Amino acid sequence: MRITRQRPDTWQGPPENFTGTVWIDEIAAPPLPSRLRMFTVRFAPGARTAWHRHPYGQALHVRDGEGLVQRRGGDVEPIRAGDTVWVEPGEWHWHGAGPRTFMTHLAVCEAAEDGTTTEWGALTGPEYPTA
């Protein structure tokens, strides 16, 4: 058993992968053979991710606020505190805060053998809402 008492500093989501202001905290990244990765992500109102996908899928648990999520070709879905979203492996999607409130979620995924967790795509596109 290990207890982590000091975690890495919070970092701002890079502008090539996020719109608006987004803050990320790494919660867990255990050593191999584990591939678990866990993050808390805080989105300012209207902030969101670019289109992206994960090799082994992703679980998102909304801790507070209201947000939006969309899979490619699907409808924009509202999400709020207490909701959990499962994104299938390889499924292109985006997620972020709604236009009126902050939204914080816990993001859990597995890293690929090369250590990557996310393949990033376009930051804009016709399927994004125009809030």
N, C-alpha and C positions, 0 to 999 in steps of 0.2 A: 504494500500500500504506500502511496505517496500523497502528501498533502501539499498543494501549491499555495504558498502564502503571498507570493509576489508574482504577479503576471506581467506580461509585456505592457508597455504604454498604449493608451488609446491612439488610434491613428484615423486620419480623415480619409474617407473613400476617394480614390483617385478620380479626377474629372473625366478620364477616358472610359470609366466604367459606371459612373453615377452622375445623375443630374442633381442640382441642389446640394444641400449640406447633409452629409452622412458621416456618422462616427462608428468605428468598429473596434470591438474589444475581443481579443482571442481568449476564450475561456478554457479550452482544452485542446492540446495537440500532443498526446502521449507518444513516447518513442515506439519504434517498430518492435514487434510486428503489428501493433495497432495502427489503423489508418483513420481513426476517428478525428474529426475536426469539429469544434464547436465555437460559435461566435455569438456575441450580442451585437446587434446592428440597430442604430438609432437614426431614423430618417426625420428630417425637418419637414413641415408641411409641403407637399408637392414634390419632394425629392424621391428618386427611384433609381433602380438599377438599369443598366443596359440589358438587352436580350442576352441571355447566357444559358448554359446547361452544365450539368454535373455528371461525371461518368457513372456514379452509383446512386444517383438521385439525391434528394435533399428534403429534410423535414424542417418546416418553419412553424414555430409556435409564437403567436402574437402575445406579447406580455402586456402592452398597453397601447392605447390609441386606436386609430382606425387607418386602414390602408387599402391597397388595391393589389391584385395579382392577376396575371393573364398568361395562359399558355398559348403558343403560336397557333393561330387559327381558331382560338376559343374566345369566349366573351370575357370582358373585364369583370372580375368578381370582387365584391367588397369583402374585406376581412377585418375583424376587430378583436380586442382583447379576449383571450380564451380560445380562439380558433387555432386549429393546427392544419397545415397544408402539407400534403405529400406530393412532391414533384417527382415524376418517374425518371429513371436513368435516361440520360440523353435528351430529355424533353426541353425544348427551347421555351423560355419563360422570362418574365420580369416581375418585380414586386417593389412596393414602396409605400410611402405615406399618402393618405388622401389629401385633398386640397386644404382642409381646415385644421387638421391636428397633426401632432407628432405621432409616430408609430415606432415601437420598439419590438423587434422579434429576436428569438433565439433561433439560430440557423445551425443545423447539424448535418454533416455529410461525411463521406469517406474519401480519402485521397486516393488517386490512382498510384500505381507502382512508382511512377516518376515523381510523386509528391504533389502533383497538381490536383486541385479540387474543382476548378471552374474553367470552362472555355467561354471566353467573352465574344459577343457579337456586336451588332449595331447599337448605338446609343439612341438613335431616333428612328422613326419609321411611321408609316401610315396607320399602324395598329395601335399606337399609343393614344391614350385619351388626350383631349385638348382642354384640360381643366383650366 
